[in-house]
Amino acid sequence: MSLTRQDVEKIAHLARLSITEHEMPVYVTSLSSIVNLVDQLSSVETGAVEPMAHPLDGQHQRLRPDVVSEADHRERYQTNAPIVQAGLYVVPRVIE
Amino acid sequence: MLHNLTLGELAGQLSAGRISSVEVTRHFLARIERLNPGLNAVITVTAAAALESAAAADRRRAAGESGSLLGIPLIHKDIFCTEGVRTSCGSRMLDNFIAPYDAAVVERLKAAGAVMLGKANMDEFAMGSSNETSFYGPVKNPWDPTKVPGGSSGGSAAAMAASLASFTTGTDTGGSIRQPAALTGVTGLKPTYGRISRYGMIAYASSLDQAGIFARSAADAAVVLELIAGFDARDSTSVDVPVPDYAALLAPPVAGLPLAGVKIGLLREFFDGLESRNAALIEDALRVFTSLGASTVEVSMPHLPLSVPAYYVVAAAEASSNLSRFDGVRFGYRCEQPKDLTDLYERSRGEGFGTEVKRRIMTGTYVLSAGYFDAYYLKAQRVRRLITDDFRAAFAEVDLVIGPTTPTPAFALGGTVDDPVTMYLNDIYTVSANLAGLPGMSLPCGFIDGLPVGVQLLGPHFSEGKLLATAHRYQQATDWHTHVPRGYE
């Protein structure tokens, strides 16, 4: 199966990725060849086989006591932020 | 020379007071300065901090402490968060990211007194098999600078092969330790899924990722594994299984041949179509195992040929989800002059991620999208179970399975980077272990045209002790792991 330019544009938007004009043909070709590769999966009958999400059977998410276990590191973590004002992350205006 | 000593020998010299950790650290830093420009294996050198931790290790030894890694230098793959030190994951996205805390692996090795010399280059976000997707440029293979070192832990592997540290760390999501270990002629260990905490290890594909080790030998890998394995409540996939004394398991049995009673399965599908010189080296290795007392039997795993497509669906799906955290808001790269929030997200991600990372995010987005989820994602998870069941059936018959690590020795830089499917097929022998969560090792087993070749051993969950012991006995009977590339003696 081949993907079209429109398919790739839609996927890129779903993934919130800007793709340049220069990159677009590369992705149309290479994503199509990847889809062809993964289409090999349909060559095997899987019927009632249970999908496997995790390699260790019987492992479950652990619960912990509902107590505060983390100290407040906001200032330290925000040193990596592109723009911070008054302890808040700044983004372009969302509501006009 | 200091940089050729095993971990045991180096710890012995340190504890006997014949040399200090500061001297050892200076020696390795000088090697990095002299040799790394030709390799690009190390992208951050933390010389001042290294000398400080070496001095601290010397004080601990002077105060009577001992420890198998106390004062011993290492290099971490740049996927492990290191407090106060840039942690880039090989990406422009994190080029400016100073980790605010240490990963569990970093923390444990720090506590053991090991000395971090710096951070190793890698494929961007661990996505690649050649180390050519790094924002910081490709790593050269110490055996031949026109060849790739493998990936994604290519910097860690090349640094180990060039003896820029006594050992290095890596991660293995689809072969990213075993494949570069094979291509650079070093010993690589990928433990069982959940064996080592992934806290602070930047996520690629969470149902596959596992931390591991590059070392000069299986015996050295055992020493490091013992210190970094074990339960950690901060990683929800960490498994609470006791950590054995791996080094003690290396000792041969008191009577009989070293591998008496060990049953090794030959994975028939791994030999189908394998290039004859490569196959001959694996057969040589097998003869060594049998001469040491192991018995071999052929095993078949009919679903193995589907492991590459299953892997690239599962890994890409998980990557698309994990990498959604990079949004240009809280950390990492942000585009200039975003016109609105969507533009901020799309351009920060579009400009911050490289070609291969975007390709995998889009592959993952596609297989998870409405209308394709069942046909691709759930289908891949079903095939994943069939592959895992194949292994389970094999391990009912044999203790370990064996095969090549890679289809070819190191390939040319720049040869396949624009052809993703050909590149993905390099992972044909390694991805199945990740799908099933199995531990695996790659051991040097010979050379083709001067380039190293690896033999791969895989075992059932938590069989690291048996893998390491089998590998160690092989290395006691052979000397492939002691070969050093010319110019790096």
Chai-1 contact restraints between the chains, C-beta under 6 A:
chainA,res_idxA,chainB,res_idxB,connection_type,confidence,min_distance_angstrom,max_distance_angstrom,comment,restraint_id
A,I11,B,M362,contact,1.0,0.0,6.0,A-B,restraint_1
A,I11,B,T365,contact,1.0,0.0,6.0,A-B,restraint_2
A,I11,B,Y366,contact,1.0,0.0,6.0,A-B,restraint_3
A,L14,B,T365,contact,1.0,0.0,6.0,A-B,restraint_4
A,A15,B,I361,contact,1.0,0.0,6.0,A-B,restraint_5
A,A15,B,M362,contact,1.0,0.0,6.0,A-B,restraint_6
A,A15,B,T365,contact,1.0,0.0,6.0,A-B,restraint_7
A,R16,B,Y345,contact,1.0,0.0,6.0,A-B,restraint_8
A,R16,B,E346,contact,1.0,0.0,6.0,A-B,restraint_9
A,R16,B,R349,contact,1.0,0.0,6.0,A-B,restraint_10
A,L17,B,R349,contact,1.0,0.0,6.0,A-B,restraint_11
A,L17,B,G350,contact,1.0,0.0,6.0,A-B,restraint_12
A,L17,B,K358,contact,1.0,0.0,6.0,A-B,restraint_13
A,S18,B,E346,contact,1.0,0.0,6.0,A-B,restraint_14
A,S18,B,R347,contact,1.0,0.0,6.0,A-B,restraint_15
A,S18,B,G350,contact,1.0,0.0,6.0,A-B,restraint_16
A,S30,B,P420,contact,1.0,0.0,6.0,A-B,restraint_17
A,S33,B,V421,contact,1.0,0.0,6.0,A-B,restraint_18
A,I34,B,T363,contact,1.0,0.0,6.0,A-B,restraint_19
A,L37,B,P309,contact,1.0,0.0,6.0,A-B,restraint_20
A,L37,B,V421,contact,1.0,0.0,6.0,A-B,restraint_21
A,V38,B,P309,contact,1.0,0.0,6.0,A-B,restraint_22
A,V38,B,V313,contact,1.0,0.0,6.0,A-B,restraint_23
A,Q40,B,P309,contact,1.0,0.0,6.0,A-B,restraint_24
A,L41,B,P309,contact,1.0,0.0,6.0,A-B,restraint_25
A,L41,B,K379,contact,1.0,0.0,6.0,A-B,restraint_26
A,L41,B,A380,contact,1.0,0.0,6.0,A-B,restraint_27
A,L41,B,V383,contact,1.0,0.0,6.0,A-B,restraint_28
A,T46,B,R382,contact,1.0,0.0,6.0,A-B,restraint_29
A,V49,B,R382,contact,1.0,0.0,6.0,A-B,restraint_30
A,V49,B,R385,contact,1.0,0.0,6.0,A-B,restraint_31
A,P51,B,L378,contact,1.0,0.0,6.0,A-B,restraint_32
A,P51,B,Q381,contact,1.0,0.0,6.0,A-B,restraint_33
A,P51,B,R382,contact,1.0,0.0,6.0,A-B,restraint_34
A,M52,B,Q381,contact,1.0,0.0,6.0,A-B,restraint_35
A,M52,B,R384,contact,1.0,0.0,6.0,A-B,restraint_36
A,M52,B,R385,contact,1.0,0.0,6.0,A-B,restraint_37
A,H54,B,S207,contact,1.0,0.0,6.0,A-B,restraint_38
A,P55,B,Y193,contact,1.0,0.0,6.0,A-B,restraint_39
A,P55,B,A436,contact,1.0,0.0,6.0,A-B,restraint_40
A,P55,B,G437,contact,1.0,0.0,6.0,A-B,restraint_41
A,L56,B,G194,contact,1.0,0.0,6.0,A-B,restraint_42
A,L56,B,G437,contact,1.0,0.0,6.0,A-B,restraint_43
A,Q61,B,S236,contact,1.0,0.0,6.0,A-B,restraint_44
A,R76,B,P100,contact,1.0,0.0,6.0,A-B,restraint_45
A,Y77,B,P100,contact,1.0,0.0,6.0,A-B,restraint_46
A,N80,B,F97,contact,1.0,0.0,6.0,A-B,restraint_47
A,N80,B,F331,contact,1.0,0.0,6.0,A-B,restraint_48
A,A81,B,R330,contact,1.0,0.0,6.0,A-B,restraint_49
A,P82,B,R334,contact,1.0,0.0,6.0,A-B,restraint_50
A,Y89,B,V329,contact,1.0,0.0,6.0,A-B,restraint_51
A,Y89,B,R330,contact,1.0,0.0,6.0,A-B,restraint_52
A,V91,B,V329,contact,1.0,0.0,6.0,A-B,restraint_53
A,V91,B,L341,contact,1.0,0.0,6.0,A-B,restraint_54
A,P92,B,P338,contact,1.0,0.0,6.0,A-B,restraint_55
A,P92,B,D340,contact,1.0,0.0,6.0,A-B,restraint_56
A,P92,B,L341,contact,1.0,0.0,6.0,A-B,restraint_57
A,P92,B,L344,contact,1.0,0.0,6.0,A-B,restraint_58
A,V94,B,L341,contact,1.0,0.0,6.0,A-B,restraint_59
